[in-house]
Amino acid sequence: MVNRLCKGGCMIGPSILNSDLSRLAEECQRMLDAGADYLHLDVMDGHFVPNLTFGAPVVACLRKKFPGVIFEVHMMVSKPEQWIGDMAKSGADIYTFHLEASQDPENVIQMIKKEGMQAGCGIKPNTPVQPLSDLATLLDVLLIMTVEPGFGGQSFMADMMPKVKYLRQNHPDAMIEVDGGLSLKTIEVAASAGANLIVSGSAVVKSDDPKSVIEELRNTVKKFHKRVE
């Protein structure tokens, strides 16, 4: 049973890459207890980005412990089509791949949906927004990276906000996600541009009071985002 991302409103998804990976299940539970709406799982292959994280077996283990939680797998991999079946079997709900990694993104989207998952697509900071916009009607999530993908703890790139604004203006009902450097200091810039899916790593995971951070992130987005019914 796939957990579905519903259109409209705002959602906060902690990136567990920044957590204590030796206590991954406990860290996920801590984020959920703090009010996380979904979990953002960064999958890196050491090719598309210069870092290596985890794959479908880890996702499958987490799914057993958290059957009702939305899992978004952020696939920072060179061949996104290669892992679709494995991630679907592992229990992923949203499969977000990178536009730069695919020569036929429409086919990748079709493959994702055929496996019963929702489809997301993201772009790196140096990639123009128009090709992503052209795919918007096929996608459930449009991801704008606000750091270079591959490592956590980078500074937020405010100069990516025109891309978010462009997507919001042209696709008013879209679920627009931002990932990288999102914190209490940067959330207003992202929210005012039109982002309503917020991936936050260090700011939430490293906080002594993640519940209050998540609440403030959510409240800030709600100030700028009118719910789509």
C-alpha positions as CSV (number, residue, x, y, z in Angstrom):
1,M,0.0,0.0,0.0
2,V,1.6,3.2,-1.2
3,N,1.2,6.3,1.1
4,R,0.1,9.2,-1.0
5,L,1.3,12.7,-1.0
6,C,-1.8,14.9,-1.2
7,K,-1.9,18.0,-3.3
8,G,-2.2,21.3,-1.4
9,G,-1.0,22.6,1.9
10,C,2.6,22.4,3.1
11,M,4.7,19.5,4.3
12,I,8.0,19.3,6.2
13,G,10.3,16.3,5.4
14,P,13.4,15.9,7.5
15,S,16.4,14.6,5.6
16,I,17.7,11.7,7.7
17,L,21.1,11.8,6.0
18,N,22.0,14.3,8.7
19,S,21.0,12.0,11.6
20,D,23.0,9.5,13.6
21,L,22.9,6.7,11.0
22,S,23.9,4.1,13.7
23,R,20.4,4.7,15.2
24,L,18.5,5.3,12.0
25,A,15.1,3.9,13.1
26,E,15.2,5.8,16.4
27,E,16.2,9.0,14.6
28,C,13.3,8.5,12.1
29,Q,10.9,8.0,15.1
30,R,12.3,11.1,16.7
31,M,11.5,13.2,13.6
32,L,8.0,11.7,13.3
33,D,7.4,12.5,17.0
34,A,8.5,16.0,16.3
35,G,5.8,16.4,13.7
36,A,7.5,15.4,10.4
37,D,5.0,15.0,7.5
38,Y,7.2,12.7,5.5
39,L,10.8,11.3,5.5
40,H,13.3,12.3,2.8
41,L,15.7,9.5,2.1
42,D,18.8,10.5,0.2
43,V,20.1,7.7,-2.1
44,M,23.5,8.4,-3.6
45,D,25.5,6.1,-5.9
46,G,28.9,7.6,-5.8
47,H,28.7,8.4,-9.6
48,F,26.0,11.1,-10.0
49,V,27.2,12.7,-6.9
50,P,30.6,12.0,-5.1
51,N,29.1,10.5,-2.0
52,L,27.7,7.0,-1.3
53,T,24.8,6.4,1.1
54,F,22.2,3.6,1.3
55,G,19.9,1.7,-1.1
56,A,16.7,-0.3,-1.2
57,P,17.6,-2.8,1.7
58,V,17.7,0.1,4.2
59,V,14.5,1.5,2.9
60,A,12.8,-1.9,3.2
61,C,14.0,-2.2,6.8
62,L,12.6,1.2,7.6
63,R,9.3,0.4,5.9
64,K,8.7,-2.5,8.2
65,K,9.0,-0.2,11.2
66,F,7.0,2.7,9.7
67,P,4.2,1.2,7.6
68,G,2.1,4.4,7.4
69,V,4.8,7.0,6.8
70,I,5.4,8.7,3.5
71,F,8.9,7.9,2.2
72,E,10.4,10.0,-0.5
73,V,13.5,8.5,-2.0
74,H,15.7,11.3,-3.5
75,M,17.6,9.3,-6.1
76,M,20.9,11.0,-6.7
77,V,22.0,8.3,-9.1
78,S,23.3,8.0,-12.7
79,K,20.7,5.5,-13.9
80,P,17.4,6.3,-12.2
81,E,15.5,3.8,-14.3
82,Q,17.7,1.0,-12.8
83,W,16.4,1.3,-9.3
84,I,12.7,1.9,-9.8
85,G,11.6,-1.7,-9.3
86,D,13.8,-2.3,-6.2
87,M,12.6,0.9,-4.6
88,A,9.0,0.1,-5.2
89,K,9.4,-3.3,-3.6
90,S,11.2,-1.8,-0.7
91,G,8.2,0.4,0.1
92,A,9.1,3.8,-1.3
93,D,6.2,6.1,-1.9
94,I,7.7,9.0,-3.9
95,Y,10.6,8.3,-6.3
96,T,12.4,11.6,-7.1
97,F,15.1,11.4,-9.8
98,H,17.3,14.0,-11.3
99,L,16.6,15.5,-14.7
100,E,20.3,15.6,-15.5
101,A,20.6,11.8,-15.1
102,S,18.0,10.9,-17.7
103,Q,17.9,11.1,-21.5
104,D,14.2,10.2,-21.5
105,P,12.6,11.6,-18.3
106,E,9.1,11.0,-19.6
107,N,9.8,7.3,-19.8
108,V,11.3,7.3,-16.3
109,I,8.1,9.0,-15.0
110,Q,6.0,6.3,-16.7
111,M,8.1,3.5,-15.2
112,I,7.7,5.1,-11.7
113,K,4.0,5.3,-11.9
114,K,3.7,1.9,-13.4
115,E,5.2,0.6,-10.2
116,G,2.6,2.4,-8.2
117,M,4.8,5.2,-6.8
118,Q,4.4,8.9,-7.2
119,A,7.0,10.6,-9.4
120,G,9.2,13.5,-8.6
121,C,12.0,15.2,-10.6
122,G,14.7,17.5,-9.4
123,I,17.2,19.9,-10.9
124,K,20.7,20.9,-9.8
125,P,21.5,24.6,-9.3
126,N,23.1,25.0,-12.7
127,T,20.2,23.4,-14.6
128,P,17.6,25.7,-16.2
129,V,14.1,25.4,-14.8
130,Q,12.3,25.3,-18.2
131,P,12.8,21.6,-18.9
132,L,11.4,20.7,-15.4
133,S,8.5,23.0,-16.0
134,D,7.8,21.2,-19.3
135,L,7.3,18.0,-17.3
136,A,5.2,19.5,-14.5
137,T,1.9,18.0,-15.6
138,L,3.3,14.5,-15.4
139,L,4.9,14.9,-12.0
140,D,3.8,14.8,-8.4
141,V,6.8,16.7,-7.0
142,L,9.0,19.4,-8.6
143,L,12.3,19.6,-6.8
144,I,14.6,22.7,-6.8
145,M,17.9,22.0,-5.3
146,T,19.1,24.9,-3.2
147,V,22.6,23.4,-2.7
148,E,24.8,21.2,-4.9
149,P,23.5,17.6,-4.2
150,G,25.7,15.1,-2.5
151,F,26.5,16.4,0.9
152,G,24.5,17.8,3.8
153,G,25.3,21.0,5.8
154,Q,25.7,23.3,2.8
155,S,24.6,27.0,2.7
156,F,21.2,27.8,1.2
157,M,21.4,29.3,-2.3
158,A,18.8,32.1,-2.4
159,D,19.5,32.7,-6.1
160,M,17.5,29.6,-6.9
161,M,14.3,31.3,-5.8
162,P,13.5,32.7,-9.2
163,K,13.1,29.0,-10.4
164,V,10.6,28.4,-7.6
165,K,8.7,31.5,-8.4
166,Y,8.6,30.5,-12.1
167,L,7.2,27.1,-11.3
168,R,4.6,28.5,-8.8
169,Q,3.4,31.2,-11.4
170,N,3.1,28.6,-14.2
171,H,1.9,25.7,-12.1
172,P,-0.1,27.2,-9.2
173,D,-1.3,23.8,-7.9
174,A,2.1,22.1,-8.0
175,M,3.9,20.5,-5.1
176,I,7.2,22.4,-5.2
177,E,10.0,21.1,-3.1
178,V,13.2,22.8,-2.0
179,D,16.1,20.9,-0.6
180,G,19.4,22.2,0.8
181,G,20.2,24.7,3.6
182,L,16.6,25.1,4.7
183,S,16.4,26.5,8.3
184,L,14.6,29.1,10.3
185,K,16.8,31.7,8.8
186,T,16.0,30.8,5.2
187,I,12.5,29.4,5.2
188,E,10.7,32.7,4.6
189,V,12.7,33.3,1.4
190,A,11.7,29.8,0.1
191,A,8.1,30.0,1.3
192,S,7.5,33.5,-0.2
193,A,8.9,32.2,-3.5
194,G,6.2,29.5,-3.5
195,A,7.8,26.3,-2.1
196,N,5.4,24.2,-0.1
197,L,7.4,21.0,0.4
198,I,10.4,21.7,2.7
199,V,13.3,19.3,3.1
200,S,15.3,20.3,6.1
201,G,18.3,18.4,7.4
202,S,20.7,19.8,9.9
203,A,18.3,22.5,11.1
204,V,15.8,19.9,12.3
205,V,17.8,16.8,12.9
206,K,20.6,18.6,14.9
207,S,18.2,20.7,16.9
208,D,17.6,20.2,20.6
209,D,13.9,21.0,20.0
210,P,13.1,19.6,16.5
211,K,9.3,19.9,17.2
212,S,9.5,23.7,17.5
213,V,11.7,24.0,14.4
214,I,9.2,21.9,12.3
215,E,6.3,23.9,13.7
216,E,7.9,27.2,12.8
217,L,8.9,26.0,9.3
218,R,5.3,24.8,8.7
219,N,3.8,28.0,10.0
220,T,6.0,30.2,7.8
221,V,5.0,28.2,4.7
222,K,1.4,28.5,5.6
223,K,1.7,32.3,5.7
224,F,2.5,32.3,2.0
225,H,0.8,29.2,0.6
226,K,-2.9,29.0,0.0
227,R,-4.2,25.5,0.4
228,V,-5.3,23.9,-2.9
229,E,-8.5,22.0,-2.2
